[in-house]
Amino acid sequence: VKFTEKGEIVLTISFLSKEDIETNIMSSTYGQMNKKGILLIELYDTGIGMNPEFIQHAWKSFSRGDMSITRKQEGTGLGLSICKILVEINGGEIKAESQLGEG
């Protein structure tokens, strides 16, 4: 939010469900239908964007991309690294795509 002074920020949350039949014979639930799924969270903004070559550094603690842009913004550079850790310990993955000046 702090990098999007005008334009829009769109957050979309979806659940992609999948049914799975329990096939573990040792389990008392053998043959039971289980619902599993993937939680997909997508964020789109029209902020300042980021040079694609800096995206790999965005997930590192205390990393702040292009300092000429971020130095006027406050923060320690921990937000995305914390998000990455939380997503990965729950079995997920996190990715980013961006173009400088396009969000």
ChimeraX attribute file (.defattr): number of C-alpha atoms within 10 A of each C-alpha:
attribute: neighborCount
match mode: 1-to-1
recipient: residues
	/A:1	10
	/A:2	8
	/A:3	14
	/A:4	14
	/A:5	10
	/A:6	11
	/A:7	9
	/A:8	13
	/A:9	13
	/A:10	9
	/A:11	10
	/A:12	9
	/A:13	9
	/A:14	10
	/A:15	11
	/A:16	9
	/A:17	11
	/A:18	10
	/A:19	10
	/A:20	13
	/A:21	12
	/A:22	14
	/A:23	12
	/A:24	11
	/A:25	9
	/A:26	7
	/A:27	10
	/A:28	9
	/A:29	13
	/A:30	12
	/A:31	13
	/A:32	13
	/A:33	12
	/A:34	12
	/A:35	10
	/A:36	12
	/A:37	12
	/A:38	11
	/A:39	12
	/A:40	13
	/A:41	11
	/A:42	13
	/A:43	10
	/A:44	14
	/A:45	18
	/A:46	17
	/A:47	21
	/A:48	19
	/A:49	17
	/A:50	20
	/A:51	16
	/A:52	14
	/A:53	10
	/A:54	14
	/A:55	17
	/A:56	11
	/A:57	15
	/A:58	19
	/A:59	22
	/A:60	16
	/A:61	14
	/A:62	15
	/A:63	17
	/A:64	20
	/A:65	19
	/A:66	11
	/A:67	10
	/A:68	8
	/A:69	13
	/A:70	14
	/A:71	11
	/A:72	8
	/A:73	10
	/A:74	8
	/A:75	11
	/A:76	10
	/A:77	17
	/A:78	15
	/A:79	15
	/A:80	17
	/A:81	17
	/A:82	14
	/A:83	12
	/A:84	17
	/A:85	14
	/A:86	14
	/A:87	13
	/A:88	12
	/A:89	9
	/A:90	8
	/A:91	7
	/A:92	13
	/A:93	12
	/A:94	15
	/A:95	9
	/A:96	13
	/A:97	11
	/A:98	18
	/A:99	14
	/A:100	11
	/A:101	11
	/A:102	12
	/A:103	19
